[in-house]
Amino acid sequence: MAQTAAPGFVQDRFAIGLWVEPPASDADGATYYKDIAEANLSLVIAISTPDIPKQLELCKLNGLKAIVNATGSPDTFPEDEACWGYLMIDEPNAKVFPALAKNMQAIYKARPGRLGYINLFPNYATPEQLGARNYDDYVAKFVRDVKPQVLSMDHYPSMRPEQDTRESYCENLETMRKHSLLAGIPFWNFFYSMPFNDRIDPTEAQIRWQIYTSVAYGAKGVLYFCYWTPGKGAAGKGEFPKGGALITAEGRKTRHWDEARRINGELKHLGPTLMSLTSTGVYRVNTGKRTAKTLAGSPVKSITKVHGDPEGEFIVGAFKGKDGKRAVLILNHNYSYTAWPTVEFEADPTQVMEVDKATGQLNPVIDDSPELEGLQLSLGAGDGRLFVLPN
């Protein structure tokens, strides 16, 4: 039976958020926050505290929600309509869960309807960092003891030519999916959009893959690390000598800003449908193997390659809607090449609808290669498409 979350916060839109916000009180603060909205982001997780009222004013002006870094007694925390909640701690050890539980209850009591936001470690953290035997125990204990209203974690997969740790990213998402379903609460996750340490600067397809993989596992929010490049004037120091987030430390847009605007525009249109869906399963498919057996129980019968194409690998996220309809997100797992598979749904193709990324409307699915037998779907590198089937 699902755990009943404490009364209060209700997520009313798909969260497209960011870590490291622009300086609100800067002379260009109004322009910076307008740029956030124009990049089709919807949530500012504010990690600094110089001028919270100004941050909230700019968020409200641009149709954004904010999680602010409020300190002191919850009785003094802001209640502005733009405020979704309050940043409590990032990557806590399980030893502090009892204290966090008390603080969380104080927020629920003083500010009903607001979120006490805590972001968890990824699954590659050590047992010493976690304060738990393993990652699953860590997340389970957090949900049981702290009683959050949203689960959140950060995980930055290596996507270097000689090292690919995306499997661990998927395993982390599956843990979040499992515990969010058990608790009856949504989950969000951070992915990376800039180079740092040994993480190379991601391509648009690699950013797209991280986002759509999260969506396939049922995430109700994706969070950019980072939006504003940390450490102004700190070139050559610390983790971020290259810079290269969506906005530089000096306030200039990088290519990632345009990439994010494109991808986030799609998410904003998919969001209303995604918010109405509950994950029922995730399936990993390689067209070189028996896909029908692998996909058993999903809304897809088979995914096969078109003659002459290389083998393809796909992540299939299955969902059920509040109206009883089924939905499925099909993701091209390859972020270097496009895919053009033949897909057989558990429904007549004339009954399959696709959620249009440009409008959010349901349109009949279109065969991308009508001269070939069956239904062909083209998928860009690392890209996903969302379909709705009758119940």
C-alpha positions in Angstrom: 0.0 0.0 0.0 1.3 3.4 -0.9 2.5 5.7 1.9 0.4 8.8 2.4 2.6 11.9 2.2 2.1 14.6 4.7 -0.6 17.1 3.6 0.8 19.9 1.7 2.8 20.3 -1.5 1.1 19.2 -4.7 3.2 19.3 -7.9 1.0 20.9 -10.6 3.4 20.9 -13.5 6.4 19.0 -14.8 9.5 20.5 -13.2 12.3 21.7 -15.4 14.7 23.1 -12.9 18.2 24.4 -12.4 21.0 24.6 -9.9 23.0 27.8 -9.5 20.7 30.7 -10.3 21.7 34.1 -11.7 22.3 37.0 -9.3 18.8 38.5 -8.8 20.1 41.8 -7.4 22.6 42.4 -10.2 21.9 45.3 -12.5 21.0 42.7 -15.2 19.0 40.5 -12.8 15.7 41.1 -14.6 17.2 40.1 -18.0 18.8 37.0 -16.4 15.5 35.7 -15.1 13.8 36.5 -18.3 16.4 34.3 -20.0 15.5 31.5 -17.7 11.9 31.6 -18.8 12.9 31.9 -22.5 15.0 28.7 -22.1 11.7 27.1 -21.2 12.7 26.3 -17.6 10.0 26.3 -15.0 11.8 26.0 -11.6 14.7 27.9 -9.9 16.4 26.1 -7.1 18.0 29.0 -5.4 21.2 28.1 -3.6 22.2 31.6 -2.5 20.3 33.9 0.0 21.3 37.5 -0.7 17.8 38.7 -1.7 15.1 36.1 -1.6 12.2 38.7 -2.1 13.9 39.9 -5.3 14.4 36.3 -6.5 10.7 35.5 -5.9 9.6 38.8 -7.5 11.6 38.0 -10.7 10.3 34.4 -10.7 6.7 35.5 -10.4 7.2 38.1 -13.1 8.4 35.4 -15.5 6.0 32.6 -14.6 8.6 30.6 -12.7 8.4 28.7 -9.5 11.3 28.7 -6.9 12.7 26.6 -4.1 14.6 29.2 -2.0 17.4 28.8 0.4 15.6 30.1 3.5 17.3 30.0 6.9 16.1 30.4 10.5 12.6 29.4 11.8 10.0 28.1 9.3 7.6 30.7 10.7 9.7 33.3 8.9 10.0 31.5 5.6 8.5 33.3 2.6 5.0 32.3 1.4 5.0 34.1 -1.9 2.9 32.4 -4.6 6.1 31.8 -6.7 7.6 29.8 -3.8 7.2 26.0 -4.1 9.3 25.4 -1.0 12.7 25.6 0.8 16.1 24.1 0.2 17.0 22.1 3.3 20.2 20.2 2.5 22.1 18.6 -0.4 23.3 15.0 -0.3 22.7 14.2 3.4 24.2 11.3 5.3 21.6 8.9 6.8 22.9 9.9 10.3 21.2 13.3 10.0 17.8 11.8 8.8 16.3 12.1 12.4 17.1 15.8 12.5 15.8 16.3 9.0 12.6 14.6 9.9 12.0 17.1 12.7 12.8 20.1 10.5 10.6 18.7 7.7 7.6 18.4 10.2 8.3 21.9 11.3 8.0 23.2 7.7 4.8 21.2 7.1 3.3 22.7 10.2 4.4 26.3 9.7 4.1 26.4 5.9 1.4 23.9 4.8 1.4 23.5 1.0 5.2 24.2 0.8 7.9 21.7 0.0 10.8 20.9 2.2 13.4 20.0 -0.5 16.2 17.6 0.0 18.5 16.2 -2.7 20.0 12.8 -2.1 23.4 11.3 -3.1 23.7 9.2 -6.3 24.2 5.5 -6.2 28.0 5.8 -6.8 28.4 7.4 -3.3 30.3 5.2 -0.9 28.6 3.5 2.1 30.5 6.0 4.3 29.0 8.9 2.4 25.5 7.3 2.5 25.6 6.2 6.1 23.9 3.0 5.0 24.8 -0.5 3.9 23.8 0.2 0.3 21.9 2.7 -1.9 18.5 1.0 -1.7 18.6 1.0 2.1 19.7 4.7 2.0 16.7 5.7 -0.1 14.3 3.5 1.8 15.4 4.8 5.1 15.1 8.4 3.8 11.5 7.9 2.7 10.5 6.0 5.9 12.2 8.4 8.4 12.0 11.8 6.8 8.7 11.4 4.9 9.5 13.7 2.0 6.9 15.0 -0.5 9.4 14.7 -3.4 12.3 12.3 -4.0 15.3 13.9 -5.6 18.9 12.8 -6.4 21.8 13.9 -8.6 23.7 11.5 -10.9 26.2 12.4 -13.6 27.0 9.5 -15.8 30.4 9.3 -17.5 30.0 9.5 -21.3 33.6 9.5 -22.3 34.7 7.4 -25.4 36.6 5.1 -23.1 34.2 5.0 -20.2 30.4 4.7 -20.3 28.6 4.5 -17.0 25.1 5.1 -18.2 24.0 1.7 -16.9 24.5 3.0 -13.4 22.4 6.1 -14.2 19.6 3.8 -15.3 20.0 1.7 -12.1 19.8 4.9 -10.0 16.6 5.9 -11.8 15.1 2.5 -11.2 15.7 2.8 -7.5 14.0 6.2 -7.5 11.2 4.9 -9.5 10.7 2.0 -7.1 10.6 4.1 -4.0 8.5 7.0 -5.4 5.8 4.5 -6.5 5.9 2.8 -3.1 5.6 6.1 -1.3 3.1 7.7 -3.8 5.3 10.7 -4.4 7.0 12.1 -7.5 10.8 12.0 -8.1 13.1 14.4 -9.8 16.8 14.1 -10.7 19.8 16.3 -11.6 21.8 15.6 -14.8 24.8 17.4 -16.0 25.0 20.1 -18.7 28.6 21.3 -18.3 32.1 19.9 -18.0 33.5 19.3 -14.5 36.2 17.1 -13.0 36.4 14.1 -15.4 33.0 14.7 -17.0 33.5 16.0 -20.5 31.3 18.7 -22.0 28.1 16.9 -23.1 26.7 17.2 -26.6 23.1 18.1 -27.2 22.3 14.5 -27.9 23.9 13.4 -24.6 21.9 16.0 -22.7 18.8 14.8 -24.5 19.6 11.2 -23.6 19.9 12.0 -19.9 16.6 13.9 -19.9 14.5 11.4 -21.9 15.9 8.5 -19.9 14.7 10.1 -16.7 11.3 10.6 -18.3 11.2 7.0 -19.4 11.7 5.9 -15.8 8.8 8.1 -14.7 10.6 11.3 -13.4 8.3 14.2 -12.9 11.2 16.7 -12.9 14.6 17.1 -14.5 17.2 19.5 -13.1 20.1 21.1 -14.8 23.6 21.1 -13.2 24.3 23.8 -13.8 22.5 26.8 -15.3 24.9 29.6 -14.2 28.6 28.7 -14.2 29.8 28.5 -10.6 32.8 30.5 -9.4 33.0 33.8 -11.1 36.6 34.9 -11.4 37.7 31.4 -10.4 39.0 30.2 -13.8 41.6 27.5 -13.4 40.5 26.7 -9.9 38.3 24.1 -8.3 35.9 21.8 -10.3 34.8 24.2 -13.0 37.9 25.8 -14.7 36.4 25.3 -18.1 33.1 27.0 -17.4 30.5 26.1 -19.9 27.2 25.8 -18.2 24.1 27.3 -19.9 25.3 30.8 -18.9 29.0 31.6 -18.2 30.1 33.1 -14.9 30.2 36.5 -16.7 26.6 36.2 -17.8 27.0 35.1 -21.5 24.8 32.5 -23.1 26.6 29.4 -24.2 25.5 26.9 -26.9 23.9 24.8 -24.1 21.4 27.6 -23.5 20.0 27.2 -27.0 20.1 23.4 -26.7 18.2 23.6 -23.4 15.6 25.9 -24.9 14.9 23.4 -27.7 14.7 20.4 -25.4 12.8 22.1 -22.6 10.3 23.4 -25.2 9.5 19.8 -26.0 9.2 18.9 -22.3 6.8 21.8 -21.6 4.4 20.4 -24.3 4.8 16.8 -23.1 4.5 17.8 -19.4 0.7 17.9 -19.0 0.5 14.3 -20.4 3.5 13.1 -18.4 2.0 14.5 -15.1 -1.1 12.4 -15.7 0.8 9.1 -16.1 2.1 6.5 -13.6 5.1 4.3 -14.5 4.3 0.6 -14.9 7.6 -0.7 -16.2 10.8 0.0 -18.0 12.2 -2.3 -20.8 15.6 -2.4 -22.4 15.6 -3.7 -26.0 18.3 -4.6 -28.5 17.0 -5.4 -31.9 19.6 -8.1 -32.3 17.7 -10.2 -29.7 14.1 -11.4 -29.3 12.4 -8.1 -28.5 8.9 -9.6 -28.3 9.9 -11.6 -25.2 11.7 -8.6 -23.6 8.7 -6.3 -24.2 6.1 -8.8 -22.8 3.7 -6.8 -20.6 4.4 -3.5 -22.3 2.3 -1.6 -24.8 4.8 -2.5 -27.5 4.9 -6.0 -29.1 8.3 -5.6 -30.9 11.0 -3.3 -32.1 13.0 -4.5 -35.1 15.6 -3.0 -37.3 14.9 -2.0 -40.9 17.0 -4.1 -43.4 20.4 -2.6 -43.9 20.4 -0.6 -40.7 22.7 -1.4 -37.7 21.3 -3.1 -34.6 19.5 -0.6 -32.4 19.2 -0.3 -28.6 16.1 1.3 -27.0 14.7 2.1 -23.6 10.9 1.7 -23.4 9.0 3.4 -20.6 5.5 2.1 -20.0 2.8 4.1 -18.2 -0.9 4.0 -17.4 -3.1 7.1 -17.4 -5.7 8.3 -15.0 -8.3 7.7 -17.8 -7.2 4.1 -18.2 -5.3 4.6 -21.4 -1.8 3.3 -21.9 1.3 5.3 -22.8 4.8 4.5 -23.9 8.0 6.5 -24.4 10.4 5.0 -26.8 14.0 6.3 -26.5 17.0 5.8 -28.8 19.7 4.6 -26.4 22.4 5.6 -28.8 23.4 9.2 -28.5 25.8 9.1 -31.5 23.4 7.9 -34.3 19.8 8.1 -35.3 17.6 5.1 -35.2 14.8 4.1 -37.6 13.1 1.0 -36.2 10.0 -0.8 -37.2 7.6 -0.7 -34.2 4.6 -2.9 -33.5 2.3 -1.6 -30.8 -0.3 -3.6 -28.8 -2.9 -1.7 -30.8 -3.9 -1.1 -34.4 -1.6 1.7 -35.7 -4.7 3.7 -36.6 -5.5 3.8 -32.8 -2.1 5.0 -31.7 -1.6 8.7 -31.0 1.6 10.7 -30.4 2.0 13.6 -28.1 3.2 16.4 -30.4 6.3 18.0 -29.0 5.5 21.3 -30.7 1.9 21.7 -29.4 1.2 19.0 -26.7 -1.7 17.8 -28.8 -2.5 14.2 -29.5 -2.1 13.4 -33.2 -2.4 10.1 -35.1 1.0 8.4 -35.3 2.7 8.9 -38.7 4.7 6.2 -40.5 8.1 7.8 -41.2 8.7 5.3 -44.0 5.3 4.5 -45.6 6.9 2.6 -48.5 8.3 -0.1 -46.1 6.2 -2.8 -44.5 5.0 -2.0 -41.0 5.3 1.2 -39.0 8.6 2.9 -38.9 9.6 5.6 -36.4 12.6 7.9 -36.7 14.4 8.7 -33.5 17.2 11.2 -33.4 20.4 10.5 -31.4 19.4 10.2 -27.7 15.9 11.2 -28.5 12.5 10.0 -27.2 8.9 10.1 -28.4 5.7 9.6 -26.4 2.7 7.6 -27.6 -0.8 7.0 -26.2 -2.8 3.8 -26.8 -6.4 3.0 -26.0 -7.1 1.1 -22.8 
